[in-house]
């Protein structure tokens, strides 16, 4: 199962996002501050993080930057969540390492769309089997093809 962490000060926002993500098949955890979020990320390695723009670490950096630093640059897929949809704010988030952004209040159709986009870019593939065509050379001299999941016949 794909896991998600919602890092937001607002319990109401965490509840709304959690409800939407659980409906989409995610296992969800929540964090009310940056330190709690970083501890959960280190302990559970979620596939997706919805990180509120207002959360800052004790050192004064953004949660987004701390996640990328903790993960060595890669790490989970991060959707930067903000109430400010201004292009400059979005650009700063993307430059800091966000995979995409969402503007609050949450909209389920937009969340689905954003998740589809990050999956298309290969940033949210964990837990999803990949179907591919594999070659089967088991019979003498004959080559056949079958669908496989991680190389196994299905």
HUNOR-V987055 format. One line per field, one symbol per residue. ss: DSSP state (~ for helix, > for strand, _ for the rest). phi: phi as a letter, one per 30 degrees, with the letter a starting at -180 (. if undefined). A space follows every 50 residues. Layout:
BEGIN
ss: ???
phi: ???
END
This chain:
BEGIN
ss: __>>>>>___~~~~~~~~~~~~~___>>>>>__~~~~~~~~~~~___>>> >>___>_____>~~~~~~~~______>>>>>>____~~~~~~~~~____> >>>____~~~~~~~~~~~~~__________>>>>>>_______>>>>>>_ _>>_
phi: .dcbbccaddddddddddeddddcjdcbbbbcbddddddddddchddbbc cddddbdddjdddedddddddijciddccdcbcccdedddddddddjdda bbcdddbddddedddddddddicbceicdcdbdbdccdddiccbbbdbch icdb
END
